[in-house]
Amino acid sequence: MRYGLLGDIHSNLEALEAVIDFLENQNIDKYLCVGDIVNFGANPKECVKLIRELSSIVVAGNHDYAVVGKLQMAYW
């Protein structure tokens, strides 16, 4: 089984789409997201939506926890 690992997206939709385009030609069986989908970039909602459609396993990163109030930004 071939896994496609995604992480440190930080709301950068253009970069996420470019990586997904590349991985689509790599015979990936399953996508996994290792966190930090949101923060910094301009497209958090679109990135979350795309990851939800693509990945069955998603691990929340510290940025993901911070934007939903589960981690204080002082830890960075």
N, C-alpha and C positions, 0 to 999 in steps of 0.2 A: 504494500500500500504506500502511495506517495502522498505526503502531506505538504500543503502550502501554508507556511507560517507568516502571519501578518502581525505587525506591532508598531508602536510608536508612530501612529498615523497622525495624531495631533490635529485633526480636522482638515487635513490637506487632501481635499478630494481629488485634485488633479494627479497627485503622486499616487494615491491609492488606486485610481483607475489605471494608471500606467503599470503599476505592479501587477494588478489583476490581469490586464491584457497580456503581460509577459507570461504569467503563470498559466493562463489558459492554454498555452502551447506546450506545457510541460507535463501533460498527462497526470494532473493532480486528481487524487481520489477524494480528498477531504481537506477543507480549510480550517485552520485553527487561528484564533486571534489571541495574542498574549497581552493585550491591554494598551492603554493610553490611546483610545480612539479619539477622544476629544481634547480641546484646549489649544490655544495659539492660533490655529488656522481659521479660515472664514466659513467653513462648511461642516459644523459638527452634526447637524441633523441628517444631512445627506450621507455622511460617513457612517453614522450609526445605522441608518437604514440599509446601506449597502452591505455592511458587515453582518447585519441580521439576516439578510437574504442569502448570504454566501456561507457563513460559518455556523456550524452546529455547536461548536465549543468556543466560548469566549471567557477569558479571564479578565477581570477588571484591573486596571492599572491605578497607580496613585493619582493621576490626573482625572480618571473616571470617577474615583471615589471622592475627590475634592469637589467636583462640580455638582455632585448630588448631596454634599454636606456630610459625608461619612469620614472625611479626613480633613484636618485643618491644614491650610496652606503653609502654616508656620513650619511644617515638617520638611519643606523643600529648602 
